[in-house]
Amino acid sequence: MKSISIAWSLFLVAALAVSGCSTGGPMVEEIDDADAGMELPMTDEPTRFRVNITNVSTAHSFLSSGIINTPVGNTMPGPLFPGGSYETLFAAAPGDHLSLASMMIQSNDLFFSMNQWGVPLFNEDGTPRSTDLTGELNLYDAGTEANQELGTGSHQAPRQSGADDGPIDDNDLVRLATIAEFSNLPAVSAMISARIEYEGAGLFRLTVSNVSNPGTLRHSAGSSAVPVGPVAWVVHRQGANPVYALGEAERGEGLQSLAEDGNPASLAGTFASETGVTSPISPGAYAVHSEAGAIFNTGNADRGAGLELQAEAGNPSELVQSLTGRADVTNAGVFNTVIDGDEPGPAFPGQSYEFEIEASPGDRLSFATMYIQSNDLFVSFGDAGLELFNRETPIDGDVSGQLQLLDAGTEVNEIPGAGPFQAPRQQEADGGVAELGVVRMVDDEFENPLPWEIVRVTVTPL
């Protein structure tokens, strides 16, 4: 994250305060290497387990991306003609930039875009922008096909016999299209306009319009309007240049097809392969217990015993306190520092928490960790918890298939990774809209990962 919110900082302090809190029993002696793999005799002593919780989610380059190819009011994809517009909604978070690309169809390989770094979607103070972007658009030469007079060339999309049928450009570098090279080049603002409007809850509306007319492009055969090709767009962090690099050759990621033939599919596919929500998981609380429902009961409201703070802020302090000392709980504690970490904090993709517990036949394990790019989603086993023994035999291995992605029902959900009331972005704890719902498997309208796509849990008897 580029910055950490006030609430997130408060969480880290609280997590540090409960570091090491546990009611677990005494440590057992380590097994000698010579005894490794030997069957241990049955005793009345509890079994000690090591529990590993790993963030297995993917780190993505882009939060959102896509294609706009159907003009407003039309039912079929196609280019924009004078007076036509494309529109789409997209999610973004403070620090994000927008880049797009669209073909100037009366050309061989010219495309509209903003500077290679994109345009910021938020002001320096974190407030979202609603503004006309037309002045930030330029016309670029992709450097992939030799240029002809604009509006007349036989290898330009309206007149070519097939895709990519023109000779290659002697200058293969992406560059600004200039009057020096195109004597009849219209102003960008005479051909295209673009605008963003903030819709709230991390959602923006992008509108791209064709503002040309039949006299805009003057050429040796007369004059014509300038059709605008379908748009590939991507939301990315500051410093990325996902569409092109000025002064470098086209990367072979789809820009050529867009700039020569108006086809955004390949470029958008490149974006899509790197698009998604990158989410850490939070420190959490765990319990070894004998009865179901140690942390929550599915279909019931949160009990007010710490699950809300865990699910909304990733802070396990209240939850572990409520679990400690209960008659049905034999072990309770927190996991809050990743392996090889120096201090409490979230686990990013590839990082793991680990802790040890003691349990006897009939015992179950429950835990909760926040899916941080959400309002109140958490990963856990079902309310019954994980059975740690198969009859008298301790379980051993990957138990991720029993995980669930749950909604605490305490705060209204927003777009994952973009909601302003989600922990990385909210200005104060519990700042979202109260839901007054029940604990349940997530069932909102947003695209959420499967729980085992976020977390892998392995349980190993020692």
Secondary structure, 3 states (H helix, E strand, C coil): CCCCCHHHHHHHHHHHHCCCCECCCCCCCCCCHHHCCCCCCCCCCCEEEEEEEEECCCCCCEEEEEEECCCCCCCCCCCECCCCEEEEEEECCCCEEEEEEEEECCCCCEEEECCCCCEECECCCCCECCEECHHHCEEEECCCCCCCCCCCCCCCCCCCCCCCCCCCCCCCECEECCCCCCCCCCCHHHCEEEEEEEEECCEEEEEEEECCCCCCEEECCEEECCCEEEEEEEEEECCCCCCCCCCCECCCCCHHHHHHHCCCHHHHHHHHCCECCCCCEEEEEEEEECCCCCCCCCCCCCCCCCHHHHHHHCCCHHHHHHHCCCCCEEEEEEECCCCCCCCCCCECCCCEEEEEEEECCCCEEEEEEEECCCCCEEEEECCCCEECEECCEECCEECHHHEEEEECCCECCCCCCCCCCCCCCCCCCCCCCECCCCCEECCCCCCCCCHHHCEEEEEEEC
